[in-house]
Amino acid sequence: MTQAQRGPKARLAVPSLAMLPRIGDSLSFLYLDIVRVVQDDTGVCATIETKRGTDIVYLPTAALSCLLLGPGASITTRALGTLARHGTTVICTGSGGVRSYAAITPEGLTTTWLEHQATAWANPSMRLAVAIRMYEHRFDETVPTGATIERLRGLEGHRMKSLYRLLAERHRLKPFKRSYNPEDWDQQDAVNQALSSANTCLYGIVHAAVLALGCSPALGFVHQGKQHAFVYDIADLYKAELTLPLAFALHESANPEADARRKLREQLRLFRLLPRIIGDIQNLLLPNEKAGRFDERKPTRLVHLWDPETGAVPAGVNYSKEPEEG
Protein backbone atom coordinates (compact mmCIF):
# COMPACT_ATOMS: atom_id res chain seq x y z
CA MET A 1 0.00 0.00 0.00
CA THR A 2 1.36 3.42 -0.90
CA GLN A 3 1.56 6.45 1.32
CA ALA A 4 -1.08 8.09 -0.83
CA GLN A 5 -3.47 5.23 -0.12
CA ARG A 6 -2.98 5.62 3.61
CA GLY A 7 -3.64 9.37 3.45
CA PRO A 8 -2.96 11.88 6.20
CA LYS A 9 -6.17 11.15 8.10
CA ALA A 10 -6.96 7.56 7.18
CA ARG A 11 -4.98 4.40 7.38
CA LEU A 12 -5.42 0.67 7.10
CA ALA A 13 -3.04 -0.94 9.59
CA VAL A 14 -1.91 -4.04 7.71
CA PRO A 15 1.73 -3.33 6.80
CA SER A 16 3.81 -5.85 8.75
CA LEU A 17 3.99 -9.33 10.21
CA ALA A 18 4.14 -7.75 13.65
CA MET A 19 0.57 -6.55 13.11
CA LEU A 20 -0.54 -9.76 11.42
CA PRO A 21 0.95 -12.44 13.69
CA ARG A 22 0.25 -16.12 13.07
CA ILE A 23 0.49 -19.04 15.47
CA GLY A 24 1.29 -22.28 13.68
CA ASP A 25 -0.47 -20.93 10.57
CA SER A 26 -3.76 -21.56 12.34
CA LEU A 27 -4.63 -18.29 14.08
CA SER A 28 -4.26 -14.73 12.77
CA PHE A 29 -5.26 -11.24 13.86
CA LEU A 30 -6.03 -8.13 11.84
CA TYR A 31 -6.32 -4.66 13.37
CA LEU A 32 -8.21 -1.92 11.49
CA ASP A 33 -9.03 1.66 12.39
CA ILE A 34 -10.51 4.70 10.61
CA VAL A 35 -12.09 2.50 7.92
CA ARG A 36 -15.52 1.22 6.93
CA VAL A 37 -15.86 -2.56 6.56
CA VAL A 38 -18.55 -3.59 4.08
CA GLN A 39 -19.68 -6.57 2.03
CA ASP A 40 -19.87 -6.20 -1.75
CA ASP A 41 -20.39 -8.67 -4.60
CA THR A 42 -16.78 -9.85 -4.33
CA GLY A 43 -16.28 -10.18 -0.57
CA VAL A 44 -15.64 -8.26 2.64
CA CYS A 45 -13.53 -5.15 2.13
CA ALA A 46 -12.28 -2.12 4.02
CA THR A 47 -12.95 1.21 2.36
CA ILE A 48 -10.81 4.27 3.02
CA GLU A 49 -11.67 7.82 2.05
CA THR A 50 -8.61 9.74 0.83
CA LYS A 51 -8.00 12.88 -1.21
CA ARG A 52 -7.79 10.68 -4.30
CA GLY A 53 -11.20 9.14 -3.63
CA THR A 54 -12.17 5.80 -2.09
CA ASP A 55 -9.56 3.09 -1.78
CA ILE A 56 -10.65 -0.53 -1.28
CA VAL A 57 -8.71 -3.37 0.35
CA TYR A 58 -10.27 -6.86 0.48
CA LEU A 59 -9.92 -8.87 3.67
CA PRO A 60 -8.90 -12.56 3.76
CA THR A 61 -11.95 -13.55 5.81
CA ALA A 62 -11.60 -17.30 5.19
CA ALA A 63 -8.09 -17.27 6.71
CA LEU A 64 -8.81 -14.74 9.48
CA SER A 65 -9.59 -15.78 13.04
CA CYS A 66 -9.89 -12.41 14.78
CA LEU A 67 -10.73 -8.93 13.49
CA LEU A 68 -9.93 -6.04 15.85
CA LEU A 69 -11.86 -2.85 15.08
CA GLY A 70 -10.23 0.28 16.50
CA PRO A 71 -11.47 3.89 16.76
CA GLY A 72 -13.12 5.28 13.64
CA ALA A 73 -13.97 1.85 12.25
CA SER A 74 -17.50 0.83 11.31
CA ILE A 75 -18.91 -2.41 9.93
CA THR A 76 -22.16 -3.43 8.21
CA THR A 77 -24.40 -6.32 9.22
CA ARG A 78 -23.74 -8.09 5.89
CA ALA A 79 -20.01 -8.00 6.55
CA LEU A 80 -20.57 -9.27 10.09
CA GLY A 81 -22.65 -12.13 8.71
CA THR A 82 -19.86 -13.19 6.35
CA LEU A 83 -17.25 -13.03 9.11
CA ALA A 84 -19.49 -15.15 11.35
CA ARG A 85 -19.92 -17.79 8.63
CA HIS A 86 -16.14 -17.98 8.28
CA GLY A 87 -15.70 -18.39 12.03
CA THR A 88 -14.05 -15.00 12.64
CA THR A 89 -14.27 -13.32 16.06
CA VAL A 90 -14.92 -9.56 15.84
CA ILE A 91 -13.72 -7.38 18.73
CA CYS A 92 -14.20 -3.64 19.28
CA THR A 93 -11.05 -2.17 20.83
CA GLY A 94 -9.34 1.08 21.68
CA SER A 95 -6.51 2.58 19.65
CA GLY A 96 -3.88 0.00 18.82
CA GLY A 97 -6.05 -2.74 20.29
CA VAL A 98 -5.14 -1.75 23.84
CA ARG A 99 -8.66 -1.96 25.25
CA SER A 100 -11.49 -4.39 24.57
CA TYR A 101 -15.02 -3.00 24.73
CA ALA A 102 -17.19 -5.66 23.11
CA ALA A 103 -16.90 -8.86 21.11
CA ILE A 104 -18.93 -10.98 18.71
CA THR A 105 -17.89 -14.62 18.61
CA PRO A 106 -19.08 -16.87 15.78
CA GLU A 107 -21.35 -19.82 16.48
CA GLY A 108 -18.84 -22.18 14.90
CA LEU A 109 -15.89 -21.13 17.09
CA THR A 110 -14.37 -24.30 18.51
CA THR A 111 -14.69 -24.92 22.25
CA THR A 112 -11.44 -26.92 22.39
CA TRP A 113 -9.52 -24.47 24.56
CA LEU A 114 -12.56 -23.47 26.61
CA GLU A 115 -13.07 -27.13 27.53
CA HIS A 116 -9.41 -27.52 28.50
CA GLN A 117 -9.68 -24.35 30.59
CA ALA A 118 -12.90 -25.42 32.32
CA THR A 119 -11.57 -28.93 33.01
CA ALA A 120 -8.40 -27.59 34.64
CA TRP A 121 -10.32 -24.88 36.53
CA ALA A 122 -12.85 -27.31 38.03
CA ASN A 123 -10.21 -29.75 39.34
CA PRO A 124 -8.36 -28.32 42.40
CA SER A 125 -5.12 -30.20 41.72
CA MET A 126 -5.11 -29.27 38.02
CA ARG A 127 -5.96 -25.67 38.91
CA LEU A 128 -3.01 -25.50 41.29
CA ALA A 129 -0.77 -27.02 38.60
CA VAL A 130 -1.77 -24.27 36.14
CA ALA A 131 -1.18 -21.60 38.82
CA ILE A 132 2.29 -23.04 39.43
CA ARG A 133 3.07 -22.98 35.70
CA MET A 134 1.94 -19.35 35.63
CA TYR A 135 4.34 -18.46 38.45
CA GLU A 136 7.25 -20.33 36.83
CA HIS A 137 6.55 -18.66 33.49
CA ARG A 138 6.24 -15.24 35.10
CA PHE A 139 9.43 -15.31 37.20
CA ASP A 140 11.46 -17.92 35.33
CA GLU A 141 12.13 -20.02 38.43
CA THR A 142 11.04 -23.45 39.67
CA VAL A 143 8.45 -23.68 42.43
CA PRO A 144 9.45 -25.92 45.39
CA THR A 145 7.90 -29.38 45.31
CA GLY A 146 4.62 -29.60 47.20
CA ALA A 147 4.02 -25.83 47.24
CA THR A 148 0.47 -24.78 48.13
CA ILE A 149 -1.43 -21.86 46.66
CA GLU A 150 -0.74 -19.97 49.90
CA ARG A 151 2.98 -20.57 49.47
CA LEU A 152 2.67 -19.44 45.86
CA ARG A 153 1.11 -16.13 46.95
CA GLY A 154 3.97 -15.60 49.37
CA LEU A 155 6.58 -16.25 46.69
CA GLU A 156 4.82 -13.89 44.30
CA GLY A 157 4.63 -11.14 46.91
CA HIS A 158 8.33 -11.46 47.73
CA ARG A 159 9.34 -11.29 44.07
CA MET A 160 7.17 -8.23 43.41
CA LYS A 161 8.61 -6.37 46.42
CA SER A 162 12.10 -7.10 45.15
CA LEU A 163 11.18 -5.87 41.67
CA TYR A 164 9.64 -2.64 43.05
CA ARG A 165 12.80 -2.04 45.10
CA LEU A 166 15.08 -2.64 42.12
CA LEU A 167 13.15 -0.28 39.83
CA ALA A 168 12.93 2.41 42.51
CA GLU A 169 16.68 2.27 43.09
CA ARG A 170 17.35 2.36 39.35
CA HIS A 171 15.37 5.60 39.02
CA ARG A 172 16.59 6.98 42.38
CA LEU A 173 13.12 7.06 43.91
CA LYS A 174 11.97 6.51 47.46
CA PRO A 175 10.61 3.01 48.28
CA PHE A 176 7.58 2.32 46.09
CA LYS A 177 4.22 1.07 47.33
CA ARG A 178 1.56 -0.05 44.87
CA SER A 179 -1.67 1.91 45.28
CA TYR A 180 -4.84 2.02 43.21
CA ASN A 181 -7.75 4.15 44.35
CA PRO A 182 -10.02 5.53 41.60
CA GLU A 183 -11.74 7.82 44.12
CA ASP A 184 -8.42 9.49 44.97
CA TRP A 185 -6.76 9.28 41.56
CA ASP A 186 -5.23 12.78 41.47
CA GLN A 187 -3.48 12.28 44.80
CA GLN A 188 -1.52 9.23 43.62
CA ASP A 189 2.09 9.54 42.49
CA ALA A 190 3.06 9.47 38.82
CA VAL A 191 4.33 5.88 38.90
CA ASN A 192 1.06 4.51 40.28
CA GLN A 193 -0.99 6.52 37.79
CA ALA A 194 1.14 5.36 34.86
CA LEU A 195 1.07 1.75 36.05
CA SER A 196 -2.72 1.72 36.46
CA SER A 197 -3.16 3.24 33.00
CA ALA A 198 -0.73 0.83 31.31
CA ASN A 199 -2.25 -2.18 33.09
CA THR A 200 -5.72 -1.21 31.88
CA CYS A 201 -4.45 -1.20 28.31
CA LEU A 202 -2.72 -4.54 28.88
CA TYR A 203 -5.97 -6.05 30.17
CA GLY A 204 -7.70 -5.04 26.94
CA ILE A 205 -5.09 -6.76 24.78
CA VAL A 206 -5.24 -9.95 26.85
CA HIS A 207 -9.05 -9.86 26.81
CA ALA A 208 -9.07 -9.70 23.02
CA ALA A 209 -6.69 -12.69 22.76
CA VAL A 210 -8.67 -14.75 25.29
CA LEU A 211 -11.90 -14.19 23.36
CA ALA A 212 -10.25 -14.97 20.02
CA LEU A 213 -9.04 -18.29 21.41
CA GLY A 214 -12.53 -19.15 22.66
CA CYS A 215 -11.61 -19.22 26.36
CA SER A 216 -13.68 -17.74 29.18
CA PRO A 217 -12.36 -14.47 30.66
CA ALA A 218 -14.13 -15.36 33.94
CA LEU A 219 -12.50 -18.71 34.80
CA GLY A 220 -9.30 -17.60 36.49
CA PHE A 221 -6.77 -19.88 38.15
CA VAL A 222 -5.26 -17.37 40.58
CA HIS A 223 -7.87 -14.61 40.49
CA GLN A 224 -11.59 -15.23 40.90
CA GLY A 225 -14.87 -13.45 41.56
CA LYS A 226 -14.93 -11.17 38.49
CA GLN A 227 -15.73 -11.66 34.82
CA HIS A 228 -12.11 -10.77 33.94
CA ALA A 229 -10.38 -13.13 36.39
CA PHE A 230 -8.55 -15.12 33.67
CA VAL A 231 -7.60 -11.84 31.97
CA TYR A 232 -5.87 -10.71 35.18
CA ASP A 233 -4.10 -14.09 35.43
CA ILE A 234 -2.61 -13.84 31.94
CA ALA A 235 -1.85 -10.11 32.12
CA ASP A 236 0.28 -10.72 35.22
CA LEU A 237 2.67 -12.77 33.07
CA TYR A 238 3.84 -9.64 31.23
CA LYS A 239 3.72 -6.80 33.76
CA ALA A 240 7.29 -7.20 35.00
CA GLU A 241 8.54 -7.06 31.42
CA LEU A 242 6.22 -4.47 29.95
CA THR A 243 4.15 -2.17 32.19
CA LEU A 244 6.28 -1.91 35.35
CA PRO A 245 9.49 -0.61 33.71
CA LEU A 246 7.38 1.77 31.64
CA ALA A 247 5.58 3.18 34.69
CA PHE A 248 8.80 3.82 36.64
CA ALA A 249 10.35 5.49 33.59
CA LEU A 250 7.46 8.00 33.68
CA HIS A 251 8.00 9.06 37.32
CA GLU A 252 8.64 12.67 36.23
CA SER A 253 5.83 12.85 33.65
CA ALA A 254 3.35 15.71 33.94
CA ASN A 255 0.63 13.50 32.44
CA PRO A 256 1.60 9.91 33.31
CA GLU A 257 -1.78 8.41 32.40
CA ALA A 258 -1.75 9.59 28.78
CA ASP A 259 2.00 9.08 28.37
CA ALA A 260 1.70 5.48 29.57
CA ARG A 261 -0.96 4.67 26.97
CA ARG A 262 0.99 6.34 24.19
CA LYS A 263 4.34 4.74 24.97
CA LEU A 264 2.77 1.32 25.54
CA ARG A 265 1.29 1.42 22.05
CA GLU A 266 4.73 2.27 20.66
CA GLN A 267 6.34 -0.64 22.50
CA LEU A 268 3.72 -3.15 21.37
CA ARG A 269 4.89 -2.86 17.76
CA LEU A 270 8.14 -4.55 18.79
CA PHE A 271 6.83 -6.66 21.66
CA ARG A 272 4.44 -8.72 19.48
CA LEU A 273 2.24 -9.47 22.47
CA LEU A 274 -0.82 -11.06 20.84
CA PRO A 275 0.91 -14.15 19.46
CA ARG A 276 2.78 -14.59 22.74
CA ILE A 277 -0.48 -14.56 24.69
CA ILE A 278 -2.02 -17.24 22.49
CA GLY A 279 1.00 -19.53 22.74
CA ASP A 280 1.33 -18.99 26.49
CA ILE A 281 -2.33 -19.80 27.18
CA GLN A 282 -2.05 -22.98 25.13
CA ASN A 283 1.10 -24.05 26.94
CA LEU A 284 -0.38 -23.26 30.36
CA LEU A 285 -3.51 -25.32 29.72
CA LEU A 286 -1.77 -28.13 27.82
CA PRO A 287 1.95 -27.99 28.65
CA ASN A 288 2.73 -31.15 26.71
CA GLU A 289 0.99 -30.04 23.53
CA LYS A 290 2.57 -28.04 20.73
CA ALA A 291 1.01 -24.64 20.08
CA GLY A 292 -0.99 -24.64 16.90
CA ARG A 293 -1.77 -28.36 16.96
CA PHE A 294 -5.48 -27.56 16.99
CA ASP A 295 -7.01 -25.50 14.20
CA GLU A 296 -9.05 -22.77 15.94
CA ARG A 297 -10.39 -21.52 12.61
CA LYS A 298 -12.08 -24.81 11.71
CA PRO A 299 -15.81 -24.42 12.42
CA THR A 300 -17.51 -26.96 14.65
CA ARG A 301 -20.36 -27.81 12.30
CA LEU A 302 -21.59 -30.83 14.27
CA VAL A 303 -22.33 -30.80 17.98
CA HIS A 304 -21.22 -33.93 19.86
CA LEU A 305 -22.66 -35.47 23.01
CA TRP A 306 -20.61 -35.85 26.17
CA ASP A 307 -19.65 -39.32 27.39
CA PRO A 308 -17.45 -39.80 30.50
CA GLU A 309 -15.85 -42.95 29.06
CA THR A 310 -15.45 -42.35 25.34
CA GLY A 311 -15.13 -38.56 25.56
CA ALA A 312 -17.67 -37.70 22.85
CA VAL A 313 -20.27 -39.46 20.73
CA PRO A 314 -22.02 -38.19 17.58
CA ALA A 315 -25.16 -36.08 17.98
CA GLY A 316 -28.21 -36.45 15.79
CA VAL A 317 -28.42 -40.19 16.51
CA ASN A 318 -31.27 -41.99 18.27
CA TYR A 319 -29.60 -44.11 20.94
CA SER A 320 -32.77 -45.87 22.09
CA LYS A 321 -32.21 -49.63 22.41
CA GLU A 322 -35.92 -50.49 22.41
CA PRO A 323 -37.13 -52.24 19.22
CA GLU A 324 -39.43 -50.20 17.01
CA GLU A 325 -43.06 -51.39 16.74
CA GLY A 326 -44.07 -52.97 13.43
HUQUI-V56460 format. One record per backbone hydrogen bond with DSSP energy under -0.5 kcal/mol. CO is the residue of the C=O (numbers start at 0). NH is the residue of the N-H. If there is no record, write none. Layout:
CO|NH, CO|NH
//
This chain:
1|5, 2|6, 5|9, 10|12, 11|13, 12|30, 15|18, 15|19, 20|28, 21|23, 22|25, 26|22, 27|64, 27|65, 29|67, 31|69, 34|73, 35|37, 35|46, 36|75, 37|44, 42|39, 43|58, 44|37, 44|46, 45|56, 46|35, 47|49, 47|54, 49|52, 52|49, 52|54, 54|47, 56|45, 58|60, 59|62, 60|63, 64|88, 65|29, 65|67, 66|68, 66|90, 67|31, 67|69, 68|92, 69|72, 70|33, 73|36, 75|79, 76|80, 77|81, 78|82, 79|83, 80|84, 81|85, 82|87, 83|86, 88|66, 89|103, 90|68, 90|92, 91|100, 91|101, 93|96, 94|97, 97|203, 97|204, 98|93, 98|100, 101|91, 103|89, 105|108, 107|299, 110|114, 111|115, 112|116, 113|117, 114|118, 115|119, 116|120, 117|121, 118|122, 121|123, 122|126, 123|127, 124|128, 125|129, 126|130, 127|131, 128|132, 129|133, 130|134, 131|135, 132|136, 133|137, 134|138, 135|139, 143|146, 147|151, 148|152, 149|153, 150|154, 151|155, 152|156, 153|157, 154|158, 155|159, 156|160, 157|161, 158|162, 159|163, 160|164, 161|165, 162|166, 163|167, 164|168, 165|169, 166|170, 167|172, 168|171, 180|183, 181|184, 183|186, 184|187, 188|192, 189|193, 190|194, 191|195, 192|196, 193|197, 194|198, 195|199, 196|200, 197|201, 198|202, 199|203, 200|204, 201|205, 202|206, 203|207, 204|208, 205|209, 206|210, 207|211, 208|212, 209|213, 209|214, 210|213, 214|216, 215|218, 216|229, 216|230, 217|219, 225|228, 227|231, 228|232, 229|233, 230|234, 231|235, 233|236, 234|237, 234|238, 235|239, 237|241, 238|243, 241|245, 242|246, 243|247, 244|248, 245|249, 246|249, 247|250, 249|252, 254|258, 255|259, 256|260, 257|261, 258|262, 259|263, 260|264, 261|265, 262|266, 263|267, 264|268, 265|268, 266|269, 266|270, 267|271, 271|275, 272|276, 273|277, 274|278, 275|279, 276|280, 277|281, 278|282, 279|283, 280|284, 281|285, 285|288, 289|292, 293|295, 294|297, 295|109, 298|300, 302|314, 304|312, 306|310, 310|306, 312|304, 316|318
//
